[in-house]
Amino acid sequence: MEILKDISVLWSLIHTLVMFLFLFESRYPRKKALSIILTVIIPVMVINFVMFILMDFEAYGKLMLLTLSLPSCILFFILARHRDGRFFFTFCMVDTIALEIIYLTNILNHYLTPDSYLVMFFSRLIIFPLLEILIYKKLRPMYLSVQRQVKKGWGMFAIVGALFYVAITIIMLFPTPIVERPEYLPVLGIMFFLMPIIYLHIIITLRNLEQIHQMTETDNILQLQLSGFTARFQELIAADEKFRVERHNFRHKLKTIAGMIKKEQYSECLSLLEDFEEALDRTKVQRYCQHAVLDATLSSYLTRAQNKGIELDYGFAFPDELPVNESELAIAIANAMENAINACEGLAPEKRFIQIKAIDHPRLMLRIVNSYEGHIEFDEHDIPINHHHDHGFGTRYIAAFCDKNNGFCQFNADGEKFTLMINL
């Protein structure tokens, strides 16, 4: 039955690595990072597996921190995109969760099947894959997003994780194995119960911080929209005043024109009509679409782009009845234009351009193209990743908006032009 123990140990090591990789972001491309990890970690795991076979569990448990955890920590720290509290918290969290499963199954096996390793083998066989599924489907998307958006506060959380790791190891193995000190089992049980609750609370706190960040970005967009409405309102007031003046002068100009016609002063009459037409044009307010919220948003961002010397090419054919909420669509467009303007700002003036077009048939579709330079990284859902602390929510909002309205979006970067397609 020793084979069951050996398999369960190897199974635990492999799945601990997998759980960590689900929550880990490398600064290298995925394939390169994975090849480096496997090249280093496989020999480390083999060495530790051999040590476990040659030594008893208690002796190996006292060395595991130095022979497995520390080398793994150093390797992943070198590869990590976030070399700060985010990395150490993730590493400590995964290690302590795996350690709790290992220690708990060892204790259960000691009391339930002391003459074999059946409980240890089958419990780990089931628990680790179930935990991986939970992490991958429920925790991973949110956790990676939180890591990208929230950069402060992780150090204290990492210390909590490290203290849990040390505390559980000490209670479990020192001065003698816990099974030889059954009076301490309640203390260990409380620790095992407390640790996941603390981690859950930490994750909820981090999620709340990300939501605050998202709300801040949304509020910034709404503030820009409000400024767009204000500017639009001022334009309308100014145009109305100009038109009122022109309307007042209209009768006088008509009498003047009638007099010129009677005197057959046709060239002077045509010149006066041209001046009159120019005066009327000055009262005109450019409208981008018939929807007030969209019009104000487009006016605000197109004016902003023009002021930054960005070449514009635009055309809008929105339907009379929008298939989606107008304000939500305006925020999606505002996010896209914000990203496009930010990308153009770092370029030479002659390279700056933004193209934005909308058509209403056969479906409402938008296409936004802008120039850019540099490398754009995409996540596993082909959504661009922005690692600047004050950006990054926009593309995820666009994707969520399309998903909510049974549409889809596509992001593409070819090295010179970044293209966003929205189909609703």
Secondary structure, DSSP 8 states (H G I E B T S, - for coil): -HHHHHHHHHHHHHHHHHHHHHH--BSS-HHHHHHHHHHHHHHHHHHHHHHHHHS-HHHHHHHHIIIIIHHHHHHHHHHBS--SHHHHHHHHHHHHHHHHHHHHHHHHHHHH-TTS-HHHHHHHHHHHHHHHHHIIIIIHHHHHHHHHH--SSHHHHHHHHHHHHHHHHHHHHSSS-GGG-GGGHHHHHHHHHHHHHHHHHHHHHHHHHHHHHHHHHHHHHHHHHHHHHHHHHHHHHHHHHHHHHHHHHHHHHHHHHHHHHHTT-HHHHHHHHHHHHHHHHTT----S-S-HHHHHHHHHHHHHHHHTT-EEEEEE---SS-SS-HHHHHHHHHHHHHHHHHHHHTS-GGG-EEEEEEE-SSS-EEEEEEE--S--EE-TTS-EE--STT-SHHHHHHHHHHHHTT-EEEEEE-SSEEEEEEE-
